[in-house]
Amino acid sequence: MIATKSISEEILDLKKQRRAILLAHHYQESEIQELADSIGDSLELARAAQKFQGDVIVFCGVWFMAETAKILNPARTVVVPDREAGCSLVDSCPADQVRAFKQRYPDHEVVSYINTSADVKALSDIICTSRNAVQVVNSIPADKPVLFLPDINLGNYVKKQSGRENMRIWQGACIVHATFAARKLSQARAEHPHALVAAHPECPTDVLKMADFIGSTSSIIDWCIHHDADEFIVMTESGVSHSLQRRAPHKKYYFVPNENCNCSECPYMKRNTLEKLRDCLSTLEPRVELPADIMEAARRPIERMLAL
């Protein structure tokens, strides 16, 4: 009797056949992260995509991340498990509205969070991530007005940290981080009085005020792993528990449910499954295809960020 291969074994075989690399964001399901060649946040995965030498990039995250990989690797095939894995921040910031703003305020430097579409990146002067947003804004001359888009909470945090007054902020928000409530964090702190709080800067200001540490997804993981404390309340998407448990299983991590679903999961990230991953490796669909002029225009602000 011939043993039937598991889906994971099928994926690994297909990955080898396709000369593919599997990139997975920290918010993916654990079984996908287990198969990944690289796990990281948006900045880390952008760098991994840029250094890759094979033929196919399989991006287990959301669509804008796969677009970024394609922009940095225009000659390679980039596929995703689910085309509908979108992002509320991308949806909140249509390119036509950004174009209209630039026409009205041509003197503004447009700083776009990486959570934007390829079309918006093409209209931007420089890209940033949650890890380097303050550094990026500080790299712009102080007398130059800035439009920061699209996340209002990250924008408010950057404005405070940079002390920059001539900065307009787009009114977008992450459907996960923006719905974390300070009252629920207060309750969690009462239940776990010895736990330290680590928060993503996409969280509301009243949540950030209660945090012991504020940083990007990977920065939160590193801080929790290397801190002397043994208990942490983690204010970001609960997919990071995989890396936390793998790297420091002796510590305790608590996740606070948000107001939307009484959970801390991104519904877009969770659209990706092992079955969809296997199928996209098999068919090389859904495939990211972008116009050459958009890729060229979007690559410049991304490379400007990476150069920092």
N, C-alpha and C positions, 0 to 999 in steps of 0.2 A: 504494500500500500504506500503510495507516494504522499508524503506529508504536504499539507497545504501551507503556503507561505502566509505569514501574518502581514497585515497592511504595512507595518513598520519595515519588515524585510523587503516588501515590494518597493517601498519608497527608497530604501537604501540602494537596491539594485538599479532602479531607474535613475537615481542621482548619479551613480557611477557611469551608466550608459550615456547619459546626457552631458557628462562632464559639467555637472551643475554644482552650485553652491547653494546651501539652504541658510537664509538669514531669518532670524526670528526675533521679534520684539519681546521685551520682558512681559508684555501683557498677554502673550499667547498661552494657550492651554499647555500644561506641563508635558503632555505626550509629544507635542510638536517641539517644544524647547529641547527635549531629550535627543531629538534627531538633528538638531541644528548644528551647522558648522560654526556659526557665530550668533551669540545672543547679546543684545544690547539695546540702548536707546537710539533715538533718531540719528544723533551725531555719530555714534560708534558704528552703526550700520551703514551710514553714508560713507564712512571711511573704509569699511570692509568691502563695500561694493566697488569703491574706487580702486582698491588694490587687487581685486580678484582677477585671475588669469584664465579662467575656464570659458565655457561657451554659454551657459544658461544660469541666470540668477533667479532663484525662486524666493520671493519675498513674502514671508508670513508676517503680515502686519496689516496695514490698511493701504488703500490705493495711492494716496499721495506719497507714501514712503517708497512704493514701487516706482512711481514716476521719478522720484529723485534718483533712484538707482539707474533708471534708464537714461536720465539726463547725463549722469556721470559715466555711463557706459553705452553710448549710442549704437555701437556696432554689435552689442550682445543682445540675446533674447532675454527679456525679463517677463516673468509670469507670476501670477498670484493665485492662491486657491479659490478666492471668491471675489468677483468683480464688485459685489455690493458692499464690501467691507470699506465703508466710507469714513467720514469724520465730520462731526458737527461744526468744528472750527472752519474746515474747508467750505462747508455749506453756508456759513455765516458771512463769507467774504468773496462774493462774485467778482470776477475780473472786470466786468464792465463798470462796476461801482468804483473799483480802485482806479481804473483808467479815467473816470470822470473826476475823481479827487485830484489826480495828478494834473489834469488839464486846468483845474481851478486853482491849485496851489503848486505850481511848477517848481517853487523854491524848496519844497520839502524833500528830505532824504527818506526814502521808503525802506523801513526795516521790517521784513516779513519773517514771522515765525515759520519754521520749517513745516508746520501744520497748515499748509496752503497748497493750492493747486499749482500745476506747472504753469498755467496761464498767469497766475498772480506772481509767481516767482519771476517770470519773464518781465514783469512790470516793476520789479523791485531793484533797489540799489545794492542791498546786502541781505543775506538770510541769517537767521540766528536760531538757536535751540534754547531750551530752558536752561541748559548748562552754561551757555556762553552769552546769553542775551545782554547781561549788564556789560560785559566786556565789549560786545559789538557796539552797543549804543555809546559807550565811552570812547570808542575809536573814531567817532564822528566829531568834527570840530564843534565846540560848544556853542558857537553862534549860528549853527545850521539847524533850522527847524526840522523836526522828525515826525513822521507818521509811523506809529508802531501798530502792526496788525498781525493776526486778528483777535488775539486773546486779551480781554479787558483786565483779567486778574493778573496775568503775567505782566501786562503793560503797566499796571499800577505798581506792581512790585519793582519793576525795572526803573520806573520813574522815581520812586522813593530811594532806591539804592544808588542811582546815578546822580540824584539831585538835579535832574534836568527839567526845567520848567517849560521850555519850548518844545513840548512833545505832545502830539495828539495821539489818542488811543482809540482803535477800532472797538466796536461793541460786540465782539464775538465771545463765545464761552464754550468750554468743554462740558459735555452733558454729564460726565462723571465727576470731575473735580469741582465744577461750579456748584454742584448740589450737595457737597459736604457741608453740614451745618455745625456751627460752633457749639450749639446746645448738645448735639450728639457727641462731639469731641469732649465737652465738659463731663458728660456722663461717663464716657470711656475712661477719662482721667480719674474720676471718682472710683470707678471699679478697679482700676489698675494704678494705684497711687505711686508705684515705683517705676512706672514705665515712662520713657522719654518719648517725645512726639517729633516725628519726622514728616514734613509736608512738602508736597510739590507746589511750585509757585503758581500753578493754574488754580489753586484753591482760593476761596474768597479771603479778603483781607482779615476779617475777624477770626478766621481759622489760622492764618499765618501768624497772627499776633500771639497765638498760644503755642507755637512750635518752638522746639529746642534746636531744630535744624530745618533749613529750607534748601531744597536742591532738586536737580533733575532726577529722573528715575534711577539711573545708574549711580548718581551721587548719593541718593538715599540708601541704596543697597550697600555701597562701600562704607558709608558712615555707620550704619547699623552693625555691619560686620566687624568693624575695627574699634568701635566704642567699647569702653569697659562695662557699660551697662548690659543687663541680661534681658530686659523687657522693653518693647517698643510699640507705640501706637503709630501705625503707618498710614498716612493720609494720601494714598494714591491707589491706582488700580491694583486689585488683589493678585493679579498675575505675578507680581514681583515676589510673592511668597515662595515660588519655585526656587529662585536664585538665593533667597534668604535662607531657606531651609537646607538647601544643598551646601551652602558655604558656611553656615553657622547653625547646625541643627540643635545645638544645646540651648539656644536662645528662644525667647517667646515673642511672637509678633501678633498684634491685634489690629484688625481692620474694621473701620467704622463704616456702617452702611450709610449710603446717601439717601436723599429724599425721594428719588425717582422710583427705585425698585427695591429698596431695603437691602441693597447689596453694594458692592464696590467694583462691579465689573463693567467693562466697556462692551456694549452689545455688538459694535462693529468688529472689534478684535476677536470676539468669540464666534464670529461667523466661520472662521477658518477651522477645518477639521482634518483629521488624518485622511479620510476618504477623499476630500476635495484636494488635499495636497498630493495624494497619489495620482488622481486624475489629471491635475494640471501638469505634472511631470510627464505623464503619458501622452497627453495631447498637445502640450505646450500652449494651452489656453486656460483661462483668459490671459491674453498677451497685452503688454503695455506698448502702445504705438503712439508716438508724438510727432508733430510736424518738425522738420529740421530747424526752422527758424525759431520756434518756441524753445526747443532744446538748447540752441546756441545762446539765445537771450537769457534763459534761466540758468545756464551753466555759469555765467559770469558772476552773479551775486553769490552763488553757492561756493565757487572757488575763492571768492573774496573772503567769505567766512572761514573756509578751511585754511586760508593763508594766515589767519590770526592765530 
